[in-house]
Amino acid sequence: MRPRGEFPVEVCEECDQRAVNADGETPWTGYPPDTQAEMDESTSVEPPDDGENPVFIDGHKCWRRYRFGGWITFLDHYDCDTLNEFYVRHGLMEPRESRPRITSDDRPADANQNTDPDLSPVDHRDETLPNDIPVVEIGSEHSETDRERLRNLIIQGASIDADSETAASEIQQIAELVNEPPWSSLAIKYLAMLATAEPEEALEALPLVASSYTTAEEDTQQWIMYYFSSLSKTHPDALFPVLDTLIDGATGDSPESQVNALAALGRIVSAYPHVGAGLVDEIAELLVHDNPIIRKNAVGLLGDTAQEYQRHVVVHAATIAACLTDEEPHVRRNASITLVRSGEADPDAIRQQSDQIVHALTDDQPEVRKNACVLIGNAQPTVPTEILERLAEHDPHPETRDMAQWALKEITS
């Protein structure tokens, strides 16, 4: 794979006009040639965003990304056989089937939440968290009126000719303003709002937004992370080139940026666990962070990584097990899942956490109690059997009762 942070090379318009297909003819767009004759020319249905791939320019193989009635053409450095291979070899990947993500809750935003774009961006909604969390929330749903008001302010003040430009070109021009004070703040806020409502359109701004991060002011950086996090909900693969920026945000000093960076990384790692394998040590340090949202997302990200890289995660079993006594319920829940997933690689490391596991047997969340039983049955730490017997007989949660009965058989056989 190419180095992280490098985007595929885009072909200029002049060269793109010379593109031909493998037969030396003009590449088709919209409908394949064998289906175009079947279309009713009297209809006003727009053709799909599709076209021929690969194409060739002066003998060089290229691949086109079709959208918004047009396309962007990229040079292929590796002579790929398919579009999917092109994405992989150039730092992008297609989503894969994965276990349910546990990094963050994606509950619907509270309809009463303020959507004022002047608020700090936080892509997290959890109604059960304490009221004194030092993070200002902003809902994931922004009204069309809010977005249009902000858009008009930008294109009028920055002299963007919206009437003569395509939607993609307009977004590119707004993205260029992210690194141009005094428009930086307004431009990124608009793109962040757009990313929650029209991610396909907002994705066009990704390269320019990413290149603006290091020189941006802190407030703009927070909104850039919110923009990344919003895009990660539908296009986690598109964020591969900005992994280093997300890591910087997750381990930085701004809680707002950390929450959003961790949420984005969690969605990426859920689809591609190998990404998390190289982040484990840095993320584990966040398990003792003052902010419970950051602790929750950090331990959840470790759990997502442990889907396939258990040994990388289980080395931090003691720190993760300490989260079983955390005051925040979601932290305890995620910690129990992470220990179950990673514990298979090193039962000995789990046995050493017997005190925290016993504490988890009395948790008010049935899932935590059930996972504690799983840990006991698999690793067989020293625990009082009377607690398991009580759960096996009286726990109100059927799955917990079943798992407690199984754990008793495992440690007494």
N, C-alpha and C positions, 0 to 999 in steps of 0.2 A: 504494500500500500504506500501511497505517496505520503510525505510528511504531513502531519496534522496542520490545518490552518491554510492549506493551499487549495484554491478552487480550480476546477478545470479551466483550461484556457479558452476564452470565448473568441470566436472568429469574427473579424470585422465585417461590416455590411458589404464592402466592395468585394471581398473574397467570397462572401456567402452567395453573391449573385452568380458565381461561376460553378455552383454546386450542381452535380449530376448524380444520377443513381448508378448502379453497377452496370447498366446497359448504355450509359452515356447519355441518357435522356433526362429531361427535367423531372425532379422528384415530385410525386403526387402529394397533395395536401387535402385535408378534409375527409374525403371518401376515397377508398381504393378504386382504381380504374374499373374493376369488374363490378362494382356496385353503383357507380355514379349513374349509369344508364337507367337504373331502376328508380331513380329519384324523380319525384314529380317537380318539374321546374317551376310550377305555379305556386308552390308552397313558399312560405317565408321563414322556414326553419333554418336556423344557422347551422352550418356544417360543424362536425365535432372538431375538437382540438386534437387532431391526429395527422400523421403524415408518414412519409417513407423514411426508413432508417436501415442501414447507415447511408450517408451521402459521401461523395468524394469531391474534393477541391484540389485541382492540379495533382491528382494522384494520391492525395492524403485522405485517409479515412476520417470521417467526422460523424458525430451523432447530434441529432436535433431534439430539443425539448420543446414540444408544441403546447402553446397555451395562449389564451386571449386572442384567438384568431390569427396568431402569428407563431413565431418560433425563435429560439436562440440556438445557435450552432456552436458546438464545442469540438476542438481538435482532439483526436484519439491518439495518445502517446503509446498505447500498448497493443494496437491491432486487435481490439476486443471482438468477440463473435456475437455478443448480444448487448442490448442496452443495459440489462442488469449487470453484466460483467463490467461494462464501462463504469457504472456507478461504483462498483466495488473497487476496481483498480484505481479509480481517481478519488478515493476517500469517501465515497458515499455507499450506502447499502440499502437493500430492500428490507422492509420489516419482516421479522420472523415470528412464528408462534411462540409465545412465552407463557409462563405462569402468571397469575394475576399480580399486578404491581402493588406493592405495599408502601411505596414511598410517601404518597400524599393523598389526602382525600380530595376527590373531585366532585363534591356535593354542589348542587345548584346554588348560585349566589343568592343571598338574602335580598328580596325585592326592595327592602327599605334601605339597603346600603347606599351610601353616597357615591355617585359616579363622577364627581367633580374631577376633571383632569389635573387640577392643581394638587391633589392628594398624592402621597407617596405610593408607588406601585407595589403591590404585594399579590402575587398570584397564589393565594391560599384562602380557602374558605372552610372554617371548621367551627360549627356553632357550639361545640362542647368545650372549647378551650377557655381558660380563665379570662376574665375581663381586663386584667392588668398586664396582658402581654404587651411589651413595648414595641408594637408594630401597628402602623396605621393600615387598615384594610381598604381595598378598592374592589368593587365587584367585577366579575368577569364579563358581565353584560353591560355594554355601553349603548345608549340609545343612538339611533341613526341620526337624530337631530344634533346630538353632541359631536358626533364624528363630522357631520357635514359643516357644522359651525366652525370647527377647528380647521377643517380642510379649506374652507373659503377664506379664512383669515390668512392661512399660509400662502395660498396660490395668488391671492390679491396683493398681499404685502410684499411677497418675494417676486412678483411679476412673472408668475408661471402662466403660460398661455394654455389653459385647460381645454379650450375649444378646439385647438389645432393639434393637440397631442393625444396619443392613445393612452389608455388607462395605465399600461405598463410604463410608458415614458414619463407620465406624470408622477408615478410612484418613485421612479428613479431620480427625478429632479428633487422631490421632497427628501429622499434619502440622502442626497448630496448636502442638504442643509443641516443634517445631524451634526456635522463637524464645522458648521459656519455660524458662530454667534452673530447676532442675537437670536437666530432662528432655531438653534439646536434643540432647546427644550420643547418648543411647540412641534417641531418636526417629528421627534421621537415619540412624543405623546400621541400624535395622530397615528403613527405607524403601529404603536403598541395597541391602540384601540382597534385599528384595522385588523391586527393579527388575531384578535379574539372573534371577530365577526366574519372576515374574509381572508382566512390564512393563505389561500392560493395567491391572492393578489399581494398580500404583505410579504410573501416569500421572495418576491422580486427584489426587495430592498436588502436582503440578507447580506450580500457581500459588502455593500457600502456601509451598512450599520455596523457590521463586525469590524471593519477597518477603522471606525471612528472611536471604538471603545477606549483604547489606551490613552488617548489625548482628551477625552471628554471629562467634563466636571462630574462630581459625585452624583448629583441629582439626575443628570443625563445617563450616567452609567446604570443607575437603578432602573430607569425606564428601559434601557437596552436589555437588561436582564429580564424584565417583565415581558418584553417583546420576544426574547428567546424562549421563555417559558411557555408563552401562549402558542408559539409555533410548534413546540415539542409535542403538543397534544395531538396534532394531526400529521406532523412531518418530522418525527424524531431523527430519521436518516439524514435529513437536510442539514442537521446541526453538527454533523461530524467535523466539518472544517473549523468550527468554533469551540471545540472541546477545551482547548487550552484557556480560552477566555472564560468559559463556564467554570473551570477549575479555579481560576483566579478569583472569580466572583464568590464561589462557595467557600473559599478559605480566606476571604478578605475581612475587612473590618465593618462593613455595612450590613446590618441584619436584613434589611430589605433586599439587597442584592444576594445575600446568602440564601435566603428562603427561595427566591426565584431560581437561582442557579441550581440549587439542590433539587427543586421540583423538575427542572428540565433534565438534569442528569439522571434523575430517577426514571423518567419516561424513556430516555435513551437506553439506560442499562437494563430496563425491563425487556426491551426488544433485543438488545445486544449485550449480554452479560459480560463479554470479554472486555468491554470498555471499562467496566468497574474494577476489573482485576488490577489495573495499574493505579487505582485511586484509593485502595483500601486503607493504607496507613494514614493518608491525609484526612479522609472522611472519619476514621475512628477517633481522631482528636476532637471532633465536633460533638462527640457523645456526652461531653461534660459542659457543653455550652450553656450559658445562662438562659437562652431563649428556648422554650419547650418545642416550638415549631421546628427550629433547627435541629434539635435533638431527635425529634420524631422523624424528620425527613432523612437525617444522616443514618440512623439505624435502619430505616427502611431501605435506603440505598444499598447498605451492606447486605440486607436480605435479598434484594434483587440480584446482586452480584453472586450471592451464594447459590443461585439457581444452578450454576455450573462450576463455580470456582470456590468450592467449600473450603479448601485448604488455605486459600488466601485470607478468608474471613475468620476462620476458627482460631487463628493465632491471637485474635483480640477477644476471645471468649470471656475473659474476666471483666473487661470493660463493658461488653455487651450485657453480660449477666447482671452487672450493677444497675442497668437500666430496668431490670425487673422490679426494682423498688422505687422507680421514678414516680413523682407525684402526678405526672401527666398520663392518663390512661392509654393514649395512642402510642406513647413511647414504650410502655410496658408491652402492649400488644405486638408492636413491630419487633421488639427485642425477642419476644418468645418465638415468633416465626423465624427470625434470623438464626437463633440458636438451633432450632429444629433442622433448618436447612443445612447449616454448616456443621452441626455436631456429628453427622455421619462420618465426616472425614477424620475426626479425632475424639472418640468417646472419652478418652482419658482427660482431655481438657474440659469436657462437660462435667465429669465426675468431681472435679475440683471446685465446682460452683454449686455444691449441694445446698448451702445455706440460702442462696438466692432462689434456687429452684423450689425449696420447701416453702419459702415466702410466697412464691407464685401460685402454690396450691390453694392459697386462701384469697387470691385476687377476686375482685368483684366482677371481673369479666370472664365468662365461661370459656372463651377461646384461649385466654391465658392459662386457665386451670387445665384445660385439655392439653395444651402444648407442653405444660410442665409434666404431665403424665407421660407424654410421648418421650420427653427427654429422659425421664426416669427409666422407662422401659428399655430404651435404646442404650443408654450409658450406664445404668444401674448404679447411681451414686448411693451413698448411705443416707437414707431418709426414714423417718418414723412411719412404720406401716399403718399405724392407726389412722393417720391422716388420709392415706389412700383408701383404707377400708371405709372411712366415713364418706368419702367422695363416691366410691363405688356403689354405695347403698343409698345415699341420701341426696346427692347433687341433683339440682333441678334440671340440669342440662343433660339430655340423653347421651350425647356424644362424649361428654366428659365422664359420665358414669361408665360407659363402655371402655373408654381409654384407661380409666383408673383400674378397672377389673383386669385389663390386659397387662398393665404395668405391675400389678400385684403378682400375677402369674410369672412374669419375667424375673422379678427379684426374689421370689420365694422358691422357684423351681431348682 
